[in-house]
């Protein structure tokens, strides 16, 4: 039988995907691994490529540094 991903809710392990039938009362093993939350990719940001078509901006990093050097008040 292949490994099955489960979620622990209210003291019970619940499968996250459809399983093949198992006889009631069957005993098995569960190996719990701590899941680490992954940071979303920069490419998934709505701001990725924002300056792509701008001819007046060589690259986003230098443009941002230039803006930060300006006194705002």
N, CA, C and O atoms as CSV, one atom per row, in Angstrom:
chain,resi,resn,atom,element,x,y,z
A,1,UNK,N,N,0.853,-1.175,0.000
A,1,UNK,CA,C,0.000,0.000,0.000
A,1,UNK,C,C,0.897,1.236,0.000
A,1,UNK,O,O,1.903,1.269,0.710
A,2,UNK,N,N,0.544,2.249,-0.788
A,2,UNK,CA,C,1.357,3.464,-0.881
A,2,UNK,C,C,1.115,4.366,0.334
A,2,UNK,O,O,0.064,4.283,0.971
A,3,UNK,N,N,2.089,5.228,0.652
A,3,UNK,CA,C,1.902,6.171,1.771
A,3,UNK,C,C,0.737,7.122,1.492
A,3,UNK,O,O,0.475,7.477,0.342
A,4,UNK,N,N,0.056,7.522,2.535
A,4,UNK,CA,C,-1.104,8.398,2.419
A,4,UNK,C,C,-0.870,9.635,3.269
A,4,UNK,O,O,-0.523,9.524,4.445
A,5,UNK,N,N,-1.057,10.814,2.685
A,5,UNK,CA,C,-0.943,12.058,3.449
A,5,UNK,C,C,-2.205,12.227,4.276
A,5,UNK,O,O,-3.313,11.993,3.795
A,6,UNK,N,N,-2.024,12.638,5.533
A,6,UNK,CA,C,-3.160,12.818,6.440
A,6,UNK,C,C,-3.057,14.154,7.154
A,6,UNK,O,O,-1.985,14.755,7.225
A,7,UNK,N,N,-4.179,14.609,7.678
A,7,UNK,CA,C,-4.237,15.818,8.496
A,7,UNK,C,C,-4.752,15.397,9.871
A,7,UNK,O,O,-5.678,14.592,9.976
A,8,UNK,N,N,-4.145,15.947,10.920
A,8,UNK,CA,C,-4.575,15.645,12.278
A,8,UNK,C,C,-5.575,16.706,12.707
A,8,UNK,O,O,-5.216,17.876,12.845
A,9,UNK,N,N,-6.828,16.313,12.919
A,9,UNK,CA,C,-7.890,17.224,13.336
A,9,UNK,C,C,-8.706,16.606,14.458
A,9,UNK,O,O,-9.152,15.464,14.347
A,10,UNK,N,N,-8.900,17.341,15.521
A,10,UNK,CA,C,-9.736,16.891,16.647
A,10,UNK,C,C,-9.339,15.509,17.143
A,10,UNK,O,O,-10.198,14.684,17.454
A,11,UNK,N,N,-8.027,15.256,17.216
A,11,UNK,CA,C,-7.543,13.986,17.750
A,11,UNK,C,C,-7.611,12.817,16.791
A,11,UNK,O,O,-7.395,11.676,17.200
A,12,UNK,N,N,-7.908,13.072,15.515
A,12,UNK,CA,C,-8.056,11.994,14.536
A,12,UNK,C,C,-7.226,12.317,13.289
A,12,UNK,O,O,-7.210,13.461,12.834
A,13,UNK,N,N,-6.531,11.303,12.734
A,13,UNK,CA,C,-5.821,11.464,11.467
A,13,UNK,C,C,-6.817,11.243,10.330
A,13,UNK,O,O,-7.448,10.189,10.242
A,14,UNK,N,N,-6.952,12.250,9.459
A,14,UNK,CA,C,-7.900,12.160,8.347
A,14,UNK,C,C,-7.118,12.173,7.032
A,14,UNK,O,O,-6.270,13.043,6.830
A,15,UNK,N,N,-7.392,11.221,6.140
A,15,UNK,CA,C,-6.683,11.179,4.860
A,15,UNK,C,C,-7.005,12.396,3.997
A,15,UNK,O,O,-8.134,12.887,3.993
A,16,UNK,N,N,-5.988,12.880,3.261
A,16,UNK,CA,C,-6.173,14.019,2.368
A,16,UNK,C,C,-6.497,13.590,0.943
A,16,UNK,O,O,-6.793,14.425,0.089
A,17,UNK,N,N,-6.442,12.309,0.695
A,17,UNK,CA,C,-6.740,11.800,-0.644
A,17,UNK,C,C,-7.557,10.515,-0.526
A,17,UNK,O,O,-7.621,9.899,0.538
A,18,UNK,N,N,-8.175,10.126,-1.632
A,18,UNK,CA,C,-8.998,8.910,-1.637
A,18,UNK,C,C,-8.118,7.685,-1.389
A,18,UNK,O,O,-7.012,7.587,-1.923
A,19,UNK,N,N,-8.611,6.767,-0.586
A,19,UNK,CA,C,-7.855,5.565,-0.227
A,19,UNK,C,C,-8.555,4.325,-0.768
A,19,UNK,O,O,-9.754,4.327,-1.043
A,20,UNK,N,N,-7.757,3.265,-0.911
A,20,UNK,CA,C,-8.367,1.979,-1.245
A,20,UNK,C,C,-9.052,1.461,0.021
A,20,UNK,O,O,-8.623,1.789,1.127
A,21,UNK,N,N,-10.088,0.672,-0.121
A,21,UNK,CA,C,-10.822,0.176,1.049
A,21,UNK,C,C,-9.928,-0.617,2.003
A,21,UNK,O,O,-9.106,-1.427,1.574
A,22,UNK,N,N,-10.101,-0.375,3.280
A,22,UNK,CA,C,-9.359,-1.091,4.326
A,22,UNK,C,C,-10.392,-1.698,5.265
A,22,UNK,O,O,-11.392,-1.067,5.605
A,23,UNK,N,N,-10.133,-2.922,5.672
A,23,UNK,CA,C,-11.066,-3.612,6.565
A,23,UNK,C,C,-11.113,-2.897,7.907
A,23,UNK,O,O,-10.074,-2.526,8.454
A,24,UNK,N,N,-12.310,-2.704,8.436
A,24,UNK,CA,C,-12.514,-2.060,9.736
A,24,UNK,C,C,-11.708,-2.782,10.806
A,24,UNK,O,O,-11.719,-4.011,10.872
A,25,UNK,N,N,-11.022,-2.034,11.631
A,25,UNK,CA,C,-10.228,-2.614,12.719
A,25,UNK,C,C,-8.793,-2.922,12.335
A,25,UNK,O,O,-8.017,-3.384,13.172
A,26,UNK,N,N,-8.425,-2.676,11.087
A,26,UNK,CA,C,-7.050,-2.919,10.652
A,26,UNK,C,C,-6.105,-1.990,11.408
A,26,UNK,O,O,-6.394,-0.806,11.578
A,27,UNK,N,N,-4.979,-2.531,11.858
A,27,UNK,CA,C,-3.978,-1.750,12.587
A,27,UNK,C,C,-2.825,-1.419,11.642
A,27,UNK,O,O,-2.369,-2.271,10.881
A,28,UNK,N,N,-2.366,-0.184,11.701
A,28,UNK,CA,C,-1.262,0.244,10.851
A,28,UNK,C,C,-0.337,1.172,11.628
A,28,UNK,O,O,-0.469,1.318,12.843
A,29,UNK,N,N,0.591,1.792,10.929
A,29,UNK,CA,C,1.530,2.724,11.554
A,29,UNK,C,C,1.426,4.078,10.882
A,29,UNK,O,O,1.165,4.175,9.683
A,30,UNK,N,N,1.631,5.117,11.667
A,30,UNK,CA,C,1.666,6.472,11.137
A,30,UNK,C,C,3.002,7.078,11.527
A,30,UNK,O,O,3.370,7.069,12.702
A,31,UNK,N,N,3.733,7.607,10.548
A,31,UNK,CA,C,5.008,8.287,10.798
A,31,UNK,C,C,4.768,9.774,10.576
A,31,UNK,O,O,4.474,10.202,9.459
A,32,UNK,N,N,4.893,10.555,11.635
A,32,UNK,CA,C,4.599,11.984,11.555
A,32,UNK,C,C,5.883,12.754,11.282
A,32,UNK,O,O,6.875,12.609,11.996
A,33,UNK,N,N,5.848,13.577,10.234
A,33,UNK,CA,C,6.954,14.468,9.905
A,33,UNK,C,C,6.460,15.893,10.042
A,33,UNK,O,O,5.360,16.228,9.604
A,34,UNK,N,N,7.271,16.714,10.644
A,34,UNK,CA,C,6.885,18.111,10.787
A,34,UNK,C,C,6.976,18.774,9.420
A,34,UNK,O,O,8.025,18.745,8.777
A,35,UNK,N,N,5.879,19.368,8.981
A,35,UNK,CA,C,5.840,20.040,7.689
A,35,UNK,C,C,6.294,21.481,7.878
A,35,UNK,O,O,5.813,22.182,8.769
A,36,UNK,N,N,7.204,21.905,7.050
A,36,UNK,CA,C,7.707,23.272,7.108
A,36,UNK,C,C,6.988,24.090,6.050
A,36,UNK,O,O,6.940,23.714,4.879
A,37,UNK,N,N,6.429,25.212,6.478
A,37,UNK,CA,C,5.732,26.080,5.527
A,37,UNK,C,C,6.750,26.705,4.585
A,37,UNK,O,O,7.769,27.241,5.021
A,38,UNK,N,N,6.469,26.633,3.309
A,38,UNK,CA,C,7.365,27.214,2.317
A,38,UNK,C,C,6.940,28.643,2.006
A,38,UNK,O,O,5.753,28.962,1.931
A,39,UNK,N,N,7.944,29.488,1.830
A,39,UNK,CA,C,7.648,30.859,1.437
A,39,UNK,C,C,7.227,30.859,-0.026
A,39,UNK,O,O,7.796,30.128,-0.836
A,40,UNK,N,N,6.242,31.669,-0.365
A,40,UNK,CA,C,5.828,31.716,-1.763
A,40,UNK,C,C,6.957,32.261,-2.646
A,40,UNK,O,O,7.766,33.074,-2.201
A,41,UNK,N,N,6.998,31.816,-3.864
A,41,UNK,CA,C,8.011,32.245,-4.808
A,41,UNK,C,C,7.841,33.720,-5.144
A,41,UNK,O,O,6.721,34.228,-5.201
A,42,UNK,N,N,8.950,34.398,-5.364
A,42,UNK,CA,C,8.896,35.802,-5.774
A,42,UNK,C,C,8.155,35.916,-7.099
A,42,UNK,O,O,7.437,36.888,-7.335
A,43,UNK,N,N,8.330,34.934,-7.951
A,43,UNK,CA,C,7.673,34.956,-9.264
A,43,UNK,C,C,6.147,34.916,-9.155
A,43,UNK,O,O,5.457,35.319,-10.091
A,44,UNK,N,N,5.616,34.440,-8.038
A,44,UNK,CA,C,4.166,34.389,-7.884
A,44,UNK,C,C,3.593,35.741,-7.451
A,44,UNK,O,O,2.376,35.922,-7.420
A,45,UNK,N,N,4.473,36.688,-7.117
A,45,UNK,CA,C,4.030,38.011,-6.698
A,45,UNK,C,C,3.470,38.785,-7.891
A,45,UNK,O,O,3.969,38.663,-9.010
A,46,UNK,N,N,2.446,39.570,-7.646
A,46,UNK,CA,C,1.868,40.383,-8.715
A,46,UNK,C,C,2.813,41.492,-9.166
A,46,UNK,O,O,2.606,42.101,-10.216
A,47,UNK,N,N,3.857,41.755,-8.366
A,47,UNK,CA,C,4.808,42.804,-8.701
A,47,UNK,C,C,6.001,42.290,-9.501
A,47,UNK,O,O,6.812,43.088,-9.970
A,48,UNK,N,N,6.122,40.980,-9.666
A,48,UNK,CA,C,7.247,40.423,-10.417
A,48,UNK,C,C,7.173,40.885,-11.865
A,48,UNK,O,O,6.136,40.738,-12.512
A,49,UNK,N,N,8.254,41.438,-12.372
A,49,UNK,CA,C,8.300,41.906,-13.745
A,49,UNK,C,C,7.615,43.243,-13.965
A,49,UNK,O,O,7.332,43.619,-15.103
A,50,UNK,N,N,7.348,43.960,-12.889
A,50,UNK,CA,C,6.617,45.222,-12.960
A,50,UNK,C,C,7.292,46.229,-13.891
A,50,UNK,O,O,6.618,46.968,-14.608
A,51,UNK,N,N,8.644,46.252,-13.874
A,51,UNK,CA,C,9.382,47.230,-14.672
A,51,UNK,C,C,9.926,46.636,-15.963
A,51,UNK,O,O,10.764,47.258,-16.615
A,52,UNK,N,N,9.486,45.490,-16.335
A,52,UNK,CA,C,10.021,44.777,-17.492
A,52,UNK,C,C,10.013,45.618,-18.770
A,52,UNK,O,O,10.988,45.604,-19.520
A,53,UNK,N,N,8.948,46.333,-19.021
A,53,UNK,CA,C,8.810,47.089,-20.268
A,53,UNK,C,C,9.231,48.550,-20.162
A,53,UNK,O,O,9.106,49.297,-21.132
A,54,UNK,N,N,9.726,48.965,-19.005
A,54,UNK,CA,C,10.148,50.355,-18.829
A,54,UNK,C,C,11.543,50.566,-19.390
A,54,UNK,O,O,12.483,49.877,-18.991
A,55,UNK,N,N,11.689,51.506,-20.309
A,55,UNK,CA,C,12.997,51.802,-20.918
A,55,UNK,C,C,13.826,52.720,-20.025
A,55,UNK,O,O,15.053,52.732,-20.122
A,56,UNK,N,N,13.161,53.501,-19.145
A,56,UNK,CA,C,13.870,54.439,-18.281
A,56,UNK,C,C,14.428,53.793,-17.014
A,56,UNK,O,O,15.135,54.446,-16.247
A,57,UNK,N,N,14.120,52.533,-16.792
A,57,UNK,CA,C,14.604,51.826,-15.605
A,57,UNK,C,C,15.507,50.687,-16.065
A,57,UNK,O,O,15.058,49.725,-16.688
A,58,UNK,N,N,16.798,50.824,-15.740
A,58,UNK,CA,C,17.771,49.805,-16.158
A,58,UNK,C,C,17.488,48.477,-15.457
A,58,UNK,O,O,17.381,47.432,-16.098
A,59,UNK,N,N,17.370,48.538,-14.131
A,59,UNK,CA,C,16.994,47.353,-13.351
A,59,UNK,C,C,16.273,47.813,-12.086
A,59,UNK,O,O,16.489,48.928,-11.610
A,60,UNK,N,N,15.436,46.967,-11.559
A,60,UNK,CA,C,14.614,47.325,-10.408
A,60,UNK,C,C,15.401,47.673,-9.170
A,60,UNK,O,O,14.997,48.551,-8.407
A,61,UNK,N,N,16.523,46.999,-8.953
A,61,UNK,CA,C,17.311,47.227,-7.747
A,61,UNK,C,C,17.908,48.633,-7.723
A,61,UNK,O,O,17.791,49.341,-6.722
A,62,UNK,N,N,18.542,49.034,-8.813
A,62,UNK,CA,C,19.146,50.374,-8.837
A,62,UNK,C,C,18.068,51.459,-8.773
A,62,UNK,O,O,18.270,52.501,-8.149
A,63,UNK,N,N,16.935,51.215,-9.412
A,63,UNK,CA,C,15.835,52.179,-9.373
A,63,UNK,C,C,15.316,52.335,-7.945
A,63,UNK,O,O,15.075,53.454,-7.492
A,64,UNK,N,N,15.145,51.239,-7.247
A,64,UNK,CA,C,14.663,51.275,-5.869
A,64,UNK,C,C,15.651,51.999,-4.967
A,64,UNK,O,O,15.244,52.811,-4.136
A,65,UNK,N,N,16.931,51.722,-5.116
A,65,UNK,CA,C,17.949,52.408,-4.307
A,65,UNK,C,C,17.927,53.908,-4.557
A,65,UNK,O,O,18.075,54.702,-3.628
A,66,UNK,N,N,17.743,54.290,-5.805
A,66,UNK,CA,C,17.682,55.712,-6.167
A,66,UNK,C,C,16.489,56.372,-5.482
A,66,UNK,O,O,16.615,57.477,-4.953
A,67,UNK,N,N,15.337,55.709,-5.487
A,67,UNK,CA,C,14.155,56.260,-4.822
A,67,UNK,C,C,14.360,56.405,-3.323
A,67,UNK,O,O,13.918,57.387,-2.727
A,68,UNK,N,N,15.019,55.443,-2.715
A,68,UNK,CA,C,15.239,55.466,-1.261
A,68,UNK,C,C,16.213,56.559,-0.837
A,68,UNK,O,O,16.170,57.019,0.305
A,69,UNK,N,N,17.092,56.979,-1.747
A,69,UNK,CA,C,18.057,58.037,-1.410
A,69,UNK,C,C,17.395,59.419,-1.391
A,69,UNK,O,O,17.905,60.336,-0.747
A,70,UNK,N,N,16.280,59.574,-2.081
A,70,UNK,CA,C,15.601,60.862,-2.135
A,70,UNK,C,C,14.993,61.195,-0.780
A,70,UNK,O,O,14.449,60.332,-0.090
A,71,UNK,N,N,15.100,62.472,-0.416
A,71,UNK,CA,C,14.470,62.944,0.822
A,71,UNK,C,C,12.995,63.162,0.532
A,71,UNK,O,O,12.645,63.841,-0.433
A,72,UNK,N,N,12.135,62.594,1.354
A,72,UNK,CA,C,10.693,62.673,1.092
A,72,UNK,C,C,9.998,63.761,1.872
A,72,UNK,O,O,8.867,64.118,1.544
A,73,UNK,N,N,10.639,64.307,2.901
A,73,UNK,CA,C,9.966,65.326,3.712
A,73,UNK,C,C,10.916,66.376,4.155
A,73,UNK,O,O,10.520,67.314,4.847
